[in-house]
Amino acid sequence: MNIANSHAARRQIALWLFAVSALVFLMVVVGGLTRLTESGLSITEWKPVTGTLPPMGDAAWADAFARYQQIPQYELVNKGMTLDEFKNIFWWEWSHRFLGRFIGFAFLVPFLWFLATRRIERALAPRLVVMFLLGGAQGVLGWWMVKSGLTHRVDVSQYRLAAHLGLATLIYAYMTWIALALWRPAPVIHVDVGLRRAAMALAVFVFIQMMLGAFVAGIKAGHIYNTWPLIDGAFIPDGLMAHQVWWRNLFENMLTTQFNHRMAAYLITGLVVWHWFAARASGSPMARQSAGWLVVAVAAQVVLGIWALLMVVPIPLGAAHQAGALVVFTVALVHARRLNPA
């Protein structure tokens, strides 16, 4: 493959990866809506192939509804719901699973075509295989998450929810990072190594904040203490370490999980603003510009988060806040890639 053909192939592969990344982004948003509508337990079986099709006919719908009626969520939360009401939550979960299958198809078929036409460089092939394997693992992890809510709970485990979101986010980051590298060589930006490392660290911090948000969502901690900037009348409220086993407070105490999410938001905001000033001082217009976009993205997400909290997390705002987190993460990734071209 000559240099011109190699460059064209890289651009084609990058476009494909960007498209699949966009589907993963959509998948995360739909997953958030599935959680917000409490629809995730409406399908009580995992059939990777035959589950592609929704129930066909009245008998199939009645059977799916009967299976749902056997789990604690129906008995303790939705007892008495009609078949039409069940269909409303079923379609959210089915759409989420169908989108996951579609992403697998959208990845595998072009991958095989690129492979057959020898457009994939030898060093890139293992990375693409890893992406596909991670996607399969994500499907298994999703079912493992759903199983946690089918026997002794009325919702899924917040730990498994965070793991499911975390892997989806890492897949998105891995795919986006490689696509950015393939699209065009990153320009050399003359900034010191500290600024480069700070850009990478900010992307990591945003990821951690997303995981903290997953625990807030998993135990519905956003539905209490709906005031700002104080929590229960104080900036640092009592009861943060109410559980005797200290580490459980980080993941199971509603007050503590919300407090940690708020404090992390303040920390990231401060770090991003500081980073922007450092980028301005570096003398690099490109570093200053992308750091500025990160400030804008974080500020918008903070406003959206406060708004969602004050409104007790209505579904549209909750979904927008989750999508906004992924937007901030994307901007942080692009910025880190600009400052770290190698």
C-alpha positions in Angstrom: 0.0 0.0 0.0 1.5 3.3 -1.1 1.6 6.4 1.1 -1.4 8.0 -0.6 -3.5 4.9 -0.3 -2.4 4.4 3.3 -3.5 7.9 4.2 -6.9 7.4 2.5 -7.4 4.1 4.3 -6.6 5.7 7.6 -9.2 8.4 7.0 -11.8 5.8 6.0 -11.2 3.7 9.1 -11.3 6.9 11.3 -14.7 7.9 9.8 -16.0 4.4 10.6 -14.7 4.5 14.1 -16.1 8.0 14.6 -19.5 6.7 13.4 -19.4 3.7 15.8 -18.3 6.1 18.6 -21.4 8.2 17.9 -23.5 5.0 18.3 -21.8 4.2 21.6 -22.6 7.8 22.7 -26.2 7.2 21.8 -26.1 3.9 23.5 -25.1 5.6 26.8 -27.8 8.1 26.5 -30.5 5.5 25.8 -29.1 3.5 28.7 -29.6 6.5 30.9 -33.1 6.9 29.7 -33.7 3.2 30.4 -32.5 3.7 33.9 -34.5 6.9 34.5 -37.7 5.3 33.3 -37.0 2.3 35.5 -37.3 0.0 32.4 -34.1 -2.0 32.7 -35.7 -5.0 34.4 -38.7 -5.3 31.9 -36.9 -8.1 29.9 -36.0 -10.9 32.3 -34.1 -13.1 29.9 -30.9 -12.8 27.9 -31.2 -14.2 24.4 -28.4 -12.7 22.3 -29.8 -14.0 19.0 -33.5 -14.7 19.3 -34.0 -11.7 21.6 -33.4 -9.4 18.6 -37.0 -9.5 17.8 -39.6 -8.1 20.1 -42.7 -10.2 21.1 -44.9 -11.0 18.1 -48.6 -11.3 18.9 -50.8 -11.1 22.0 -49.6 -14.5 23.3 -45.9 -13.5 23.2 -46.6 -10.1 24.9 -48.7 -11.9 27.6 -45.8 -14.3 28.2 -43.2 -11.5 28.5 -45.5 -9.6 30.9 -46.0 -12.8 33.0 -42.3 -13.2 33.3 -41.9 -9.6 34.5 -44.7 -10.1 37.0 -42.6 -12.7 38.8 -39.8 -10.4 39.8 -39.7 -8.1 42.9 -39.9 -4.9 41.0 -43.4 -5.7 39.8 -44.6 -7.0 43.1 -43.2 -4.1 45.2 -43.2 -1.2 42.8 -45.4 -1.7 39.7 -48.0 -4.2 40.9 -51.3 -3.7 39.0 -49.7 -2.1 36.0 -51.5 -2.8 32.7 -50.1 -4.5 29.7 -49.9 -1.2 27.8 -47.9 0.3 30.7 -45.6 -2.7 30.6 -45.0 -2.2 26.9 -43.9 1.4 27.6 -41.0 0.2 29.8 -40.3 -2.9 27.6 -39.6 -0.8 24.5 -37.0 1.2 26.3 -35.0 -1.9 27.4 -35.5 -3.6 24.0 -34.3 -0.5 22.2 -31.2 -0.4 24.5 -30.4 -4.0 23.8 -31.2 -3.7 20.1 -28.8 -0.7 19.8 -26.1 -2.8 21.4 -26.6 -5.5 18.8 -26.6 -3.0 16.0 -23.3 -1.5 17.3 -21.8 -4.9 17.1 -23.0 -5.3 13.5 -21.9 -1.8 12.6 -18.4 -2.6 13.9 -17.9 -6.2 12.7 -19.1 -5.9 9.1 -16.9 -2.9 8.1 -14.0 -4.4 10.1 -14.1 -7.6 8.0 -14.4 -5.5 4.8 -11.4 -3.4 5.8 -9.5 -6.5 6.7 -10.4 -8.3 3.4 -9.3 -5.3 1.3 -6.0 -5.0 3.3 -6.7 -1.5 4.5 -5.9 -2.2 8.1 -2.2 -1.8 9.1 -0.7 -4.6 11.0 -0.2 -2.6 14.2 -3.8 -1.4 14.1 -5.5 -4.8 13.7 -5.0 -6.0 17.3 -6.5 -2.7 18.6 -9.6 -3.2 16.6 -9.9 -6.8 17.7 -9.7 -5.6 21.3 -12.5 -3.1 20.6 -14.8 -5.8 19.4 -14.0 -8.1 22.3 -14.7 -5.3 24.8 -18.0 -4.7 23.1 -18.9 -8.4 23.6 -17.8 -8.1 27.2 -20.1 -5.1 27.6 -23.1 -7.2 26.5 -22.2 -9.9 29.1 -21.7 -7.2 31.8 -25.1 -5.6 30.9 -26.9 -8.9 31.5 -24.9 -9.4 34.8 -26.2 -6.0 35.8 -29.8 -6.9 35.0 -29.6 -10.2 36.9 -28.8 -8.3 40.1 -32.3 -6.8 40.0 -34.3 -10.0 39.2 -34.4 -11.8 42.6 -33.9 -9.8 45.8 -34.0 -6.2 44.6 -36.4 -3.8 42.9 -33.5 -2.3 40.9 -30.1 -3.2 39.7 -26.9 -3.0 41.8 -25.3 0.4 41.8 -21.9 -1.4 41.6 -22.8 -3.3 38.5 -24.4 -0.2 37.0 -21.2 1.8 37.5 -19.2 -1.1 36.0 -21.5 -1.2 33.0 -21.3 2.6 32.4 -17.6 2.5 33.1 -16.8 -0.1 30.4 -19.0 1.7 27.9 -17.2 4.9 28.6 -13.8 3.3 28.3 -14.8 1.7 25.0 -15.9 5.1 23.7 -12.7 6.7 24.8 -10.5 4.0 23.3 -12.3 4.1 20.0 -12.4 7.9 19.9 -8.7 8.2 20.8 -7.6 5.9 18.0 -10.0 7.5 15.5 -8.4 10.9 16.3 -5.0 9.5 15.7 -6.0 8.0 12.4 -7.9 11.0 11.1 -4.8 13.2 10.9 -1.5 13.5 12.7 -1.8 15.7 15.7 0.1 18.9 15.2 3.2 19.5 17.4 2.3 21.9 20.1 5.2 23.3 22.0 4.0 23.2 25.6 5.8 21.9 28.7 5.3 18.3 29.9 3.4 19.4 32.9 0.6 20.9 30.8 0.5 17.7 28.7 0.2 15.6 31.8 -2.5 17.9 33.3 -4.6 17.5 30.1 -4.4 13.7 30.4 -5.2 13.9 34.2 -8.3 16.1 33.5 -9.7 13.4 31.2 -9.1 10.8 33.9 -10.8 13.1 36.5 -13.8 13.5 34.3 -14.1 9.7 33.9 -13.9 9.3 37.7 -16.6 12.0 38.1 -18.8 10.0 35.7 -18.4 6.9 37.9 -19.4 9.0 41.0 -22.4 10.1 39.1 -23.3 6.4 38.3 -23.5 5.7 42.0 -25.6 8.8 42.6 -28.0 7.5 39.9 -27.8 3.9 41.1 -29.2 4.7 44.5 -31.3 7.7 43.4 -29.3 10.1 45.5 -30.3 12.9 43.3 -33.9 12.7 44.5 -33.0 13.9 48.0 -31.3 17.1 49.3 -32.5 19.1 46.3 -31.0 22.4 47.4 -27.9 24.2 46.3 -25.3 25.2 47.3 -26.1 23.8 50.8 -26.9 20.2 51.5 -29.4 19.8 54.4 -28.7 23.3 55.4 -24.9 23.0 55.5 -22.0 22.9 53.1 -20.6 19.9 54.9 -23.7 18.1 56.3 -23.8 15.6 59.2 -24.2 12.0 58.4 -21.6 11.6 55.7 -20.1 8.6 57.5 -23.3 7.2 59.0 -22.6 3.6 57.9 -20.3 1.7 60.3 -18.3 0.2 57.5 -16.7 3.4 56.3 -16.2 2.5 52.6 -19.9 1.7 52.2 -20.7 5.3 52.7 -18.9 6.1 49.4 -21.3 3.9 47.4 -24.4 3.2 49.5 -25.0 6.4 51.6 -27.2 8.7 49.6 -25.9 11.8 51.4 -22.3 10.8 50.9 -22.6 9.8 47.2 -24.3 13.1 46.4 -21.8 15.1 48.5 -18.8 13.4 46.7 -20.3 14.1 43.3 -20.8 17.8 44.2 -17.3 18.2 45.6 -15.7 16.4 42.6 -17.6 18.8 40.3 -16.2 21.8 42.2 -12.7 20.3 42.1 -12.8 19.6 38.4 -14.2 23.1 37.6 -11.4 24.7 39.5 -8.7 22.5 37.9 -10.1 23.2 34.4 -10.1 26.9 35.0 -6.5 26.7 36.3 -5.5 24.6 33.3 -7.0 27.2 31.0 -4.9 29.9 32.5 -1.8 27.7 32.2 -2.6 27.0 28.6 -2.9 30.8 28.0 0.4 31.3 29.6 2.0 28.6 27.4 1.8 30.8 24.3 0.1 28.1 22.2 -3.1 29.3 20.6 -4.3 25.7 19.9 -3.7 24.7 23.6 -5.5 27.8 24.8 -8.4 27.2 22.4 -9.1 23.6 23.3 -8.6 24.3 27.0 -11.2 27.1 26.6 -13.7 24.7 25.1 -13.2 22.4 28.1 -14.0 25.3 30.4 -17.2 26.0 28.5 -18.2 22.3 28.5 -17.6 21.9 32.2 -19.5 25.2 33.0 -22.5 24.1 31.0 -22.5 20.7 32.7 -22.3 22.2 36.2 -25.3 24.4 35.4 -27.2 21.4 34.0 -26.4 19.4 37.1 -27.6 22.0 39.5 -30.8 22.5 37.4 -31.5 18.8 37.4 -30.9 18.6 41.2 -33.2 21.5 42.0 -35.9 20.0 39.8 -35.5 16.6 41.5 -34.1 15.0 38.3 -36.9 14.9 35.8 -36.2 12.4 33.0 -35.3 15.0 30.3 -32.8 16.8 32.6 -31.4 13.6 33.9 -30.8 12.3 30.4 -29.3 15.6 29.3 -27.0 15.6 32.3 -25.7 12.2 31.4 -25.2 13.2 27.8 -23.5 16.3 29.0 -21.0 14.3 31.0 -20.0 12.4 27.9 -19.7 15.7 26.0 -17.3 17.0 28.6 -15.4 13.7 28.5 -15.1 14.0 24.7 -13.8 17.6 24.8 -11.3 16.5 27.5 -10.2 13.6 25.2 -9.8 15.8 22.2 -7.8 18.4 24.3 -5.6 15.7 25.7 -5.0 14.3 22.3 -4.0 17.7 21.0 -1.4 18.1 23.7 -0.2 14.5 23.6 0.2 13.6 19.9 2.5 10.6 20.4 
